[in-house]
């Protein structure tokens, strides 16, 4: 029988870590046996992880909403109107949707989160365009950039989730898509500023991306190098 080196609780042979403090179980004289009877169901591990993620997301959400409410009250009470607080509130709401929502244990398709993030960013940029006086840049600059990012992100998610590519080829595909995204960003900015396409600085990003992708594909086709990387990187 093994005992936890941290808290001293008695451990079964089937346990990989202490159920009380989470310390890894290491006993060379009594190795772990996966076929041994577990002291509790494996389902409890999944439930505990979901509860922990839900708690963290709930705490962050409450803090963000509390901050937004305090800013709105201060701005409304002392200035009699909502001015700078609108920037803070919209930023915090965007953070909730982009950062906090994926933390919740939701069994949604990853593509759904991409769409939600892009819609949230679109609404945020529209609010900024309304609040900031001057020329309208939402339709001609912000919206095309968001659509470009959403399209490339959706393609990457579909390729990764669909199992079309794995590991190094998938990483190479993502690196190439990042380079293409930078080129697209420069084209959109050129059209907005000068109404003419002049691809210049984005090639400095695309070229290294293509080189890195080529190296990844070469390594993936070389069994000896690939085997050495697996041993060193444990993937």
Backbone bond lengths (Angstrom), bond angles and torsions (degrees), N, CA, C in turn:
res aa  C-N    CA-C-N  psi(-1)  N-CA   C-N-CA  omega(-1)  CA-C   N-CA-C  phi
1 X - - - 1.460 - - 1.528 109.66 -
2 X 1.315 117.34 134.87 1.461 122.53 179.74 1.524 110.50 -100.27
3 X 1.336 113.82 158.76 1.456 121.15 177.82 1.528 108.87 -131.57
4 X 1.308 116.09 146.51 1.461 121.08 -179.76 1.524 110.19 -66.47
5 X 1.328 117.24 131.10 1.461 121.42 -178.84 1.529 111.75 -72.95
6 X 1.333 116.83 -13.67 1.466 119.72 -177.71 1.528 112.80 -98.09
7 X 1.340 116.63 -49.90 1.473 119.58 -175.86 1.524 112.89 -113.28
8 X 1.337 118.36 -10.53 1.452 121.20 175.18 1.509 116.02 83.05
9 X 1.330 118.23 7.12 1.457 120.04 -178.49 1.534 110.08 -71.63
10 X 1.318 116.61 147.40 1.461 121.56 -179.48 1.530 109.55 -73.56
11 X 1.323 116.52 137.64 1.453 122.41 -172.72 1.525 111.17 -120.44
12 X 1.316 115.67 143.89 1.450 121.04 173.71 1.536 109.64 -84.45
13 X 1.312 116.96 160.99 1.459 121.57 -177.55 1.529 112.64 -68.55
14 X 1.321 117.01 -20.97 1.460 119.85 -176.46 1.526 113.27 -85.06
15 X 1.328 118.66 -7.71 1.462 121.95 -174.09 1.528 111.81 -82.66
16 X 1.328 116.16 136.24 1.465 121.85 175.10 1.523 111.58 -90.90
17 X 1.330 117.45 -26.07 1.454 121.74 178.14 1.519 108.96 -146.48
18 X 1.308 115.34 161.95 1.460 121.03 -178.06 1.526 109.81 -67.47
19 X 1.333 118.87 129.08 1.472 120.45 -179.39 1.524 112.61 -71.99
20 X 1.333 117.37 -13.12 1.462 120.44 -178.05 1.520 113.05 -93.54
21 X 1.357 116.45 -48.03 1.471 119.72 -175.96 1.521 113.06 -116.39
22 X 1.339 118.48 -7.74 1.461 121.13 177.30 1.514 115.33 83.16
23 X 1.332 119.09 5.69 1.466 122.20 -179.94 1.522 110.70 -69.48
24 X 1.345 116.63 138.06 1.460 120.80 -178.95 1.526 110.84 -65.07
25 X 1.329 115.77 139.25 1.456 121.64 -179.67 1.525 109.19 -89.27
26 X 1.339 116.66 117.11 1.465 122.39 178.23 1.530 108.24 -131.46
27 X 1.329 116.36 111.92 1.457 121.69 178.54 1.530 108.19 -142.66
28 X 1.334 118.11 95.30 1.475 120.65 -177.42 1.525 113.33 -58.19
29 X 1.327 117.38 -30.56 1.460 120.43 -177.74 1.533 112.07 -79.09
30 X 1.299 116.37 -19.48 1.459 119.84 -179.92 1.527 108.40 -138.30
31 X 1.335 117.42 79.37 1.465 121.10 -176.22 1.525 111.70 -63.78
32 X 1.316 113.95 157.11 1.464 120.20 -178.76 1.521 110.30 -70.45
33 X 1.315 116.20 139.60 1.449 122.50 178.13 1.526 108.67 -118.87
34 X 1.349 115.05 116.11 1.466 119.76 -176.61 1.524 112.04 -66.78
35 X 1.362 116.88 -25.38 1.461 119.87 -176.93 1.523 112.37 -87.09
36 X 1.337 117.81 0.87 1.461 120.46 179.33 1.523 110.41 -72.84
37 X 1.298 116.44 159.88 1.464 121.83 -179.50 1.528 109.19 -71.65
38 X 1.316 115.55 126.42 1.457 120.66 178.97 1.523 110.14 -80.71
39 X 1.348 117.83 144.41 1.470 120.14 179.39 1.526 112.82 -71.53
40 X 1.342 116.74 -15.84 1.463 120.56 177.54 1.524 108.34 -152.64
41 X 1.296 116.73 164.78 1.463 122.37 -175.95 1.526 111.14 -69.59
42 X 1.339 116.40 147.46 1.462 120.92 175.15 1.525 111.58 -63.02
43 X 1.314 116.68 -23.86 1.466 120.27 -178.88 1.525 111.22 -62.47
44 X 1.335 117.30 -29.36 1.460 120.63 -179.21 1.522 111.71 -65.35
45 X 1.341 117.91 -31.79 1.459 120.93 178.32 1.522 110.35 -63.07
46 X 1.344 117.06 -45.33 1.452 120.85 -179.89 1.525 110.98 -65.64
47 X 1.333 116.64 -40.68 1.463 120.19 179.31 1.524 110.81 -63.54
48 X 1.335 116.98 -41.57 1.462 120.36 -179.32 1.521 111.07 -63.80
49 X 1.344 117.24 -40.85 1.459 120.31 178.95 1.525 111.10 -64.98
50 X 1.352 116.96 -39.83 1.460 120.16 179.69 1.520 110.94 -66.12
51 X 1.333 116.77 -41.90 1.465 120.42 179.35 1.515 110.69 -63.55
52 X 1.333 117.38 -41.08 1.461 121.23 -179.97 1.528 110.58 -64.34
53 X 1.318 118.73 -45.23 1.460 122.00 179.01 1.523 110.75 -63.86
54 X 1.324 117.19 -41.50 1.459 120.96 -179.86 1.529 110.28 -64.37
55 X 1.325 117.12 -38.74 1.466 120.79 179.42 1.523 111.09 -65.61
56 X 1.338 116.67 -45.06 1.462 120.78 179.95 1.528 110.52 -62.13
57 X 1.338 116.61 -46.02 1.462 120.29 179.85 1.521 111.64 -63.33
58 X 1.324 117.38 -38.11 1.462 120.66 179.78 1.523 111.59 -66.95
59 X 1.320 116.37 -41.14 1.469 120.21 179.43 1.527 110.55 -64.07
60 X 1.340 116.88 -45.60 1.470 120.42 178.95 1.526 110.82 -62.50
61 X 1.328 117.49 -40.43 1.461 121.06 179.90 1.521 111.19 -62.92
62 X 1.326 116.00 -43.68 1.469 119.95 179.10 1.523 110.85 -62.62
63 X 1.316 117.64 -42.14 1.465 121.09 179.86 1.532 111.15 -63.91
64 X 1.338 116.75 -42.77 1.464 120.09 179.67 1.522 111.50 -66.05
65 X 1.333 116.96 -43.58 1.463 120.55 178.70 1.520 111.53 -66.02
66 X 1.328 116.66 -38.70 1.467 120.66 178.20 1.524 110.78 -63.76
67 X 1.327 116.37 -42.71 1.463 120.46 177.64 1.521 111.54 -62.63
68 X 1.331 116.01 -43.38 1.466 120.03 178.72 1.522 111.13 -63.09
69 X 1.330 117.39 -41.66 1.460 120.67 178.78 1.517 112.87 -64.69
70 X 1.335 116.58 -41.53 1.462 120.35 179.30 1.526 110.74 -63.68
71 X 1.320 117.05 -43.52 1.471 120.51 178.75 1.529 110.94 -62.39
72 X 1.327 116.86 -41.68 1.465 120.16 179.73 1.523 111.32 -64.19
73 X 1.335 116.98 -41.66 1.466 120.63 179.46 1.522 111.22 -65.46
74 X 1.339 116.85 -45.64 1.470 120.50 -179.76 1.521 110.62 -62.40
75 X 1.316 117.10 -46.14 1.463 120.84 -179.23 1.536 111.52 -64.69
76 X 1.339 116.60 -41.68 1.458 120.20 -178.36 1.508 113.54 -72.10
77 X 1.340 117.31 -37.12 1.465 120.86 -176.49 1.521 111.67 -76.57
78 X 1.326 117.91 -46.28 1.455 120.93 -173.37 1.534 113.15 -84.62
79 X 1.316 118.14 -26.16 1.464 119.87 -178.73 1.515 113.02 -113.29
80 X 1.322 117.02 -10.47 1.459 120.77 176.91 1.512 114.29 74.77
81 X 1.294 118.94 3.55 1.463 122.72 178.13 1.517 109.12 -155.10
82 X 1.315 115.38 162.82 1.458 120.46 -178.94 1.529 108.89 -97.69
83 X 1.333 115.69 110.98 1.467 120.48 -178.99 1.524 109.54 -120.93
84 X 1.323 116.55 -86.11 1.466 120.57 -176.70 1.519 112.62 -68.37
85 X 1.350 117.40 -24.10 1.467 119.72 -178.64 1.517 111.82 -65.99
86 X 1.339 117.69 -26.28 1.471 120.32 179.11 1.524 111.41 -64.26
87 X 1.345 116.83 -35.40 1.469 120.21 176.69 1.528 110.48 -65.35
88 X 1.329 115.56 -43.50 1.470 120.18 -178.81 1.525 110.78 -66.53
89 X 1.327 116.60 -46.19 1.462 120.81 -177.16 1.527 110.90 -63.22
90 X 1.328 117.34 -45.77 1.466 120.16 179.56 1.527 111.37 -64.37
91 X 1.331 117.44 -36.81 1.472 120.53 178.07 1.523 111.15 -66.54
92 X 1.330 117.20 -41.82 1.463 120.73 -179.69 1.526 111.39 -68.17
93 X 1.324 117.03 -38.65 1.464 119.74 176.98 1.532 110.83 -65.28
94 X 1.326 116.73 -38.36 1.464 119.92 176.06 1.523 110.71 -63.17
95 X 1.340 116.12 -40.98 1.467 120.18 178.53 1.528 111.12 -63.08
96 X 1.326 116.85 -37.75 1.472 119.70 179.02 1.525 111.59 -62.45
97 X 1.319 116.47 -43.49 1.465 120.05 -176.89 1.524 112.33 -74.00
98 X 1.342 116.33 -37.68 1.467 120.24 -175.00 1.527 111.86 -82.63
99 X 1.335 117.11 -39.13 1.465 121.28 -172.62 1.524 112.14 -100.91
100 X 1.331 116.35 -47.72 1.467 120.17 -172.05 1.526 112.04 -76.94
101 X 1.340 117.80 -41.38 1.464 120.44 -175.87 1.528 113.25 -56.41
102 X 1.353 120.05 -43.62 1.476 118.52 178.98 1.525 113.81 -66.11
103 X 1.344 118.01 -17.53 1.465 120.04 -179.56 1.524 110.80 -72.30
104 X 1.329 116.98 -33.77 1.462 119.74 179.48 1.534 109.97 -60.78
105 X 1.349 117.04 140.96 1.475 120.61 -179.55 1.521 111.62 -73.89
106 X 1.328 116.66 72.86 1.457 121.93 -179.35 1.526 109.71 -104.28
107 X 1.300 116.73 134.80 1.467 121.64 -179.78 1.524 110.75 -89.55
108 X 1.317 116.15 52.32 1.456 121.47 179.76 1.517 110.09 -95.78
109 X 1.307 115.42 155.21 1.461 121.07 176.65 1.531 108.93 -68.30
110 X 1.330 117.89 138.98 1.476 119.90 -179.49 1.520 113.59 -55.92
111 X 1.333 116.98 -29.14 1.457 119.87 179.24 1.525 111.43 -63.42
112 X 1.318 116.04 -30.41 1.463 119.82 179.30 1.526 110.44 -64.48
113 X 1.329 117.08 -39.40 1.462 120.13 179.06 1.533 111.13 -66.67
114 X 1.332 116.45 -35.39 1.473 119.59 176.97 1.523 110.57 -62.33
115 X 1.327 116.03 -44.26 1.467 120.13 179.80 1.516 110.88 -65.28
116 X 1.320 117.32 -43.71 1.473 121.30 179.45 1.525 110.54 -61.19
117 X 1.330 117.18 -44.25 1.460 120.57 -179.88 1.526 111.38 -62.47
118 X 1.318 116.69 -43.17 1.467 119.94 -178.44 1.524 111.61 -69.00
119 X 1.326 117.17 -39.17 1.465 119.92 176.20 1.523 110.81 -64.87
120 X 1.327 116.79 -39.70 1.463 120.23 177.98 1.519 111.05 -64.68
121 X 1.325 116.31 -43.10 1.460 120.27 178.39 1.534 110.88 -65.11
122 X 1.324 116.59 -37.26 1.466 120.30 177.75 1.527 110.83 -62.27
123 X 1.328 116.57 -46.14 1.459 120.54 178.66 1.529 110.96 -63.43
124 X 1.323 116.42 -39.74 1.472 120.37 179.96 1.524 110.87 -63.86
125 X 1.320 117.57 -46.19 1.460 120.70 179.47 1.526 111.48 -65.22
126 X 1.325 116.88 -34.17 1.467 120.03 177.63 1.528 110.48 -65.92
127 X 1.325 116.32 -41.35 1.469 120.54 177.65 1.528 110.47 -61.91
128 X 1.322 116.77 -43.00 1.468 119.79 177.92 1.525 110.81 -63.12
129 X 1.326 116.80 -40.09 1.458 120.27 179.91 1.530 111.61 -63.54
130 X 1.330 115.80 -35.76 1.467 119.81 178.38 1.523 111.07 -72.38
131 X 1.344 116.60 -39.60 1.461 120.08 -175.84 1.521 112.30 -75.64
132 X 1.322 116.91 -34.56 1.458 120.62 -177.50 1.528 108.95 -87.45
133 X 1.307 116.05 122.17 1.465 119.84 179.31 1.522 109.82 -75.80
134 X 1.318 115.89 149.88 1.457 120.50 179.58 1.512 111.02 133.71
135 X 1.323 115.06 -160.53 1.462 119.67 -179.11 1.531 110.82 -68.52
136 X 1.320 115.46 149.39 1.458 120.93 178.85 1.516 109.35 -80.68
137 X 1.303 117.36 115.32 1.455 122.87 -179.35 1.527 111.72 -112.32
138 X 1.328 116.94 -0.36 1.463 119.48 -175.79 1.536 111.55 -68.18
139 X 1.346 117.35 -52.39 1.464 120.40 -175.38 1.519 112.71 -70.48
140 X 1.332 116.99 -33.87 1.465 120.15 -172.87 1.528 113.91 -94.12
141 X 1.327 117.71 -19.56 1.469 119.77 -176.63 1.532 112.28 -124.67
142 X 1.328 116.93 -59.46 1.464 120.55 -173.93 1.524 112.36 -64.67
143 X 1.332 116.93 -48.47 1.461 119.97 -176.30 1.531 112.74 -63.41
144 X 1.346 120.00 -45.20 1.480 118.68 176.00 1.528 113.08 -61.06
145 X 1.331 117.49 -38.22 1.465 120.13 178.52 1.528 110.96 -63.90
146 X 1.322 116.70 -42.77 1.460 120.52 -179.81 1.527 110.82 -65.57
147 X 1.329 117.08 -41.60 1.464 120.51 178.89 1.529 110.34 -63.19
148 X 1.330 117.10 -41.11 1.465 120.83 178.23 1.522 111.27 -61.43
149 X 1.336 116.16 -47.98 1.463 120.44 -179.10 1.525 110.67 -63.87
150 X 1.348 116.90 -41.31 1.459 119.97 -179.86 1.527 110.90 -64.79
151 X 1.333 117.29 -40.48 1.462 120.35 -179.09 1.533 111.10 -64.50
152 X 1.330 116.86 -46.46 1.468 120.03 -180.00 1.521 110.96 -67.59
153 X 1.331 117.06 -41.21 1.462 119.79 177.35 1.515 112.10 -62.66
154 X 1.339 117.41 -40.06 1.461 120.98 179.32 1.530 111.00 -65.64
155 X 1.323 116.21 -39.76 1.474 119.40 178.27 1.526 110.52 -63.86
156 X 1.334 117.31 -44.43 1.465 120.72 179.11 1.521 111.31 -61.47
157 X 1.334 116.48 -42.79 1.464 120.22 -179.35 1.527 110.68 -65.29
158 X 1.323 117.15 -42.86 1.466 120.40 -179.77 1.526 111.59 -64.41
159 X 1.337 116.94 -40.85 1.462 120.55 178.87 1.525 110.69 -65.51
160 X 1.339 116.31 -42.91 1.468 119.87 -179.01 1.520 111.79 -70.25
161 X 1.321 117.19 -44.44 1.461 120.71 -177.04 1.522 111.65 -73.67
162 X 1.319 117.20 -30.28 1.456 120.13 -179.49 1.510 114.82 -78.89
163 X 1.326 117.31 -8.19 1.456 120.54 178.89 1.509 114.57 73.88
164 X 1.352 117.13 18.03 1.465 119.41 179.50 1.526 111.50 -65.48
165 X 1.325 116.16 -39.01 1.459 122.55 177.78 1.518 108.80 -130.54
166 X 1.314 116.58 152.58 1.456 120.87 -179.34 1.521 110.35 -137.01
167 X 1.324 114.10 147.31 1.453 123.40 172.91 1.519 112.98 53.75
168 X 1.320 118.26 -117.24 1.461 120.58 -173.44 1.529 113.24 -63.83
169 X 1.338 120.35 -45.03 1.472 118.75 175.52 1.528 112.80 -60.11
170 X 1.325 116.44 -38.16 1.465 119.76 177.69 1.525 110.56 -65.46
171 X 1.330 116.72 -42.82 1.459 120.09 177.66 1.523 111.02 -62.50
172 X 1.323 116.97 -39.52 1.466 120.88 177.48 1.525 110.99 -62.90
173 X 1.320 116.76 -41.43 1.461 120.94 178.59 1.528 111.10 -62.95
174 X 1.327 116.96 -41.91 1.472 120.83 179.84 1.524 110.34 -66.07
175 X 1.331 117.38 -40.94 1.470 120.77 178.81 1.527 110.39 -62.09
176 X 1.329 117.08 -43.48 1.470 120.64 178.35 1.534 110.48 -63.10
177 X 1.326 116.67 -42.13 1.465 119.87 179.86 1.525 111.30 -63.41
178 X 1.323 117.36 -33.23 1.461 120.30 176.72 1.526 110.66 -65.64
179 X 1.338 116.45 -41.90 1.461 119.47 177.47 1.511 112.48 -64.32
180 X 1.341 116.30 -41.25 1.466 120.75 177.47 1.526 110.43 -63.61
181 X 1.333 116.81 -38.17 1.464 120.62 178.99 1.521 110.89 -61.79
182 X 1.332 117.08 -41.01 1.476 120.51 179.78 1.526 110.18 -64.05
183 X 1.337 117.50 -41.39 1.463 120.58 177.38 1.525 110.27 -62.11
184 X 1.326 116.40 -43.48 1.455 119.83 177.90 1.515 112.41 -62.80
185 X 1.323 117.01 -38.15 1.464 120.88 177.86 1.522 110.99 -62.54
186 X 1.341 117.06 -43.17 1.462 119.30 179.12 1.527 111.51 -64.54
187 X 1.334 117.16 -39.70 1.471 120.35 179.24 1.526 110.42 -61.89
188 X 1.327 116.96 -44.63 1.467 120.58 -179.62 1.525 110.73 -64.12
189 X 1.337 116.58 -41.44 1.469 119.91 178.88 1.525 110.55 -65.40
190 X 1.339 117.40 -40.43 1.468 120.36 178.49 1.529 111.38 -61.97
191 X 1.323 116.84 -43.43 1.469 120.24 179.53 1.528 110.47 -63.40
192 X 1.337 116.80 -37.57 1.467 120.17 -179.36 1.522 112.24 -70.93
193 X 1.329 117.11 -39.49 1.467 120.46 -174.00 1.531 113.25 -87.54
194 X 1.333 117.45 -44.16 1.469 120.04 -173.68 1.520 113.55 -120.77
195 X 1.338 117.24 -4.22 1.470 122.11 -178.33 1.522 112.00 61.29
196 X 1.329 117.06 22.53 1.467 122.24 178.04 1.524 108.72 -143.21
197 X 1.319 116.10 143.20 1.469 121.18 -178.73 1.516 109.56 -90.09
198 X 1.336 115.78 124.20 1.465 121.33 178.32 1.526 108.05 -141.27
199 X 1.335 115.39 84.76 1.464 120.36 -177.67 1.522 109.43 -70.60
200 X 1.323 116.73 116.53 1.468 120.45 -177.33 1.526 111.51 -132.33
201 X 1.324 117.52 -74.16 1.467 120.26 -173.00 1.526 113.37 -72.72
202 X 1.336 118.06 -24.21 1.463 119.29 -177.40 1.528 112.76 -67.04
203 X 1.355 117.23 -23.25 1.467 119.74 175.84 1.529 111.24 -63.93
204 X 1.336 116.05 -27.51 1.467 119.96 178.59 1.526 111.56 -68.34
205 X 1.317 116.69 -20.07 1.469 121.40 175.70 1.528 111.13 -94.94
206 X 1.333 115.62 -40.11 1.467 119.54 -177.62 1.529 111.77 -66.22
207 X 1.321 117.77 -41.12 1.469 120.71 -177.97 1.529 112.55 -60.19
208 X 1.354 119.86 -49.96 1.475 118.74 176.13 1.525 113.04 -61.86
209 X 1.328 117.12 -34.83 1.467 119.63 178.32 1.525 110.98 -63.15
210 X 1.323 116.47 -42.81 1.466 120.09 177.83 1.523 110.83 -64.87
211 X 1.336 116.34 -38.84 1.466 119.96 179.11 1.527 111.23 -65.12
212 X 1.333 116.54 -44.60 1.470 120.47 179.16 1.525 110.26 -63.63
213 X 1.331 116.94 -41.67 1.465 120.47 179.00 1.525 110.91 -63.18
214 X 1.336 117.06 -40.35 1.464 120.61 178.43 1.525 111.04 -63.28
215 X 1.329 116.62 -41.67 1.475 120.47 178.10 1.517 111.05 -62.70
216 X 1.333 117.06 -42.61 1.462 120.81 179.36 1.523 111.34 -62.22
217 X 1.322 117.22 -40.53 1.457 120.42 179.48 1.525 111.66 -69.34
218 X 1.341 116.63 -37.18 1.473 119.98 177.15 1.520 110.45 -64.48
219 X 1.337 115.92 -43.99 1.462 119.97 178.54 1.524 110.85 -63.19
220 X 1.320 116.97 -37.90 1.459 120.66 -179.06 1.525 111.42 -65.91
221 X 1.333 117.19 -30.38 1.468 121.33 179.93 1.522 113.02 -87.06
222 X 1.328 116.74 -9.08 1.460 121.01 178.31 1.525 108.61 -98.90
223 X 1.305 117.62 108.41 1.466 121.20 -174.15 1.513 112.50 -64.40
224 X 1.331 117.50 -38.54 1.468 119.43 -177.12 1.527 111.29 -66.63
225 X 1.332 115.91 -47.44 1.468 119.37 179.45 1.524 110.20 -65.77
226 X 1.318 116.31 -40.00 1.455 120.64 -179.87 1.524 111.16 -63.11
227 X 1.327 117.14 -40.72 1.458 120.64 178.24 1.521 111.62 -65.56
228 X 1.349 116.30 -39.70 1.470 119.82 178.05 1.528 111.23 -64.89
229 X 1.331 116.75 -38.86 1.460 119.86 178.62 1.525 110.97 -66.43
230 X 1.316 117.80 -38.55 1.455 120.61 178.06 1.518 111.83 -61.20
231 X 1.342 115.77 -40.09 1.462 119.70 -179.36 1.529 111.55 -69.59
232 X 1.338 116.41 -37.83 1.466 119.70 -176.66 1.530 112.36 -82.01
233 X 1.329 117.42 -37.02 1.460 121.32 -176.16 1.533 112.90 -96.93
234 X 1.338 116.65 -9.12 1.478 122.38 176.08 1.531 110.80 57.19
235 X 1.330 117.42 51.07 1.465 119.48 175.57 1.522 110.29 -121.16
